[in-house]
Amino acid sequence: MSENAALGEQVRGIVADRLRVDSEAVSAETEFAGETLDADSLDLVEIAEAVDDELDVYVPDRALSEVDTVADLTEAVRSHRE
């Protein structure tokens, strides 16, 4: 598994755990505001805090405002990792 794929799996796992959904239901294309996750901005902040705790990557609020899908969040984590 590539590093990018591994990061995507980690992010999907964090999202599923924080939103208490089956990880099999979460894909890169899953929308946070959609039926599967039904997440609001507070949920995204809590997910970002979990990413910071578990992956040691801080994703700023301005980046979160552009996140619509799990793939968007993964890309935000990837871009703020360094």
VENDA-V476179 format. One record per backbone hydrogen bond with DSSP energy under -0.5 kcal/mol. CO is the residue of the C=O (numbers start at 1). NH is the residue of the N-H. E is the energy in kcal/mol with one decimal. If there is no record, write none. Layout:
((CO;NH;E) (CO;NH;E))
This chain:
((2;6;-2.5) (3;7;-2.3) (4;8;-2.2) (5;9;-2.2) (6;10;-2.3) (7;11;-2.7) (8;12;-2.6) (9;13;-2.3) (10;14;-2.2) (11;15;-2.7) (12;16;-2.7) (13;17;-2.5) (14;18;-2.8) (15;19;-2.3) (16;20;-0.6) (16;21;-2.1) (17;20;-0.6) (22;25;-1.9) (23;26;-1.1) (25;27;-0.6) (27;30;-1.2) (28;71;-2.6) (30;70;-1.9) (31;34;-0.7) (31;37;-0.6) (32;39;-3.8) (34;38;-2.4) (40;44;-1.9) (41;45;-1.9) (42;46;-2.3) (43;47;-2.4) (44;48;-2.6) (45;49;-2.2) (46;50;-1.9) (47;51;-2.5) (48;52;-2.3) (49;53;-2.4) (50;54;-3.2) (51;55;-2.8) (51;56;-0.6) (51;57;-0.8) (52;56;-1.0) (57;59;-0.6) (58;60;-0.6) (60;63;-0.9) (60;64;-1.8) (61;65;-1.7) (63;66;-1.3) (64;67;-1.7) (66;68;-0.6) (68;32;-2.5) (69;73;-1.9) (70;74;-2.5) (71;75;-2.5) (72;76;-2.3) (73;77;-2.6) (74;78;-2.7) (75;79;-2.6) (76;80;-1.3) (77;81;-0.5) (78;81;-0.9))
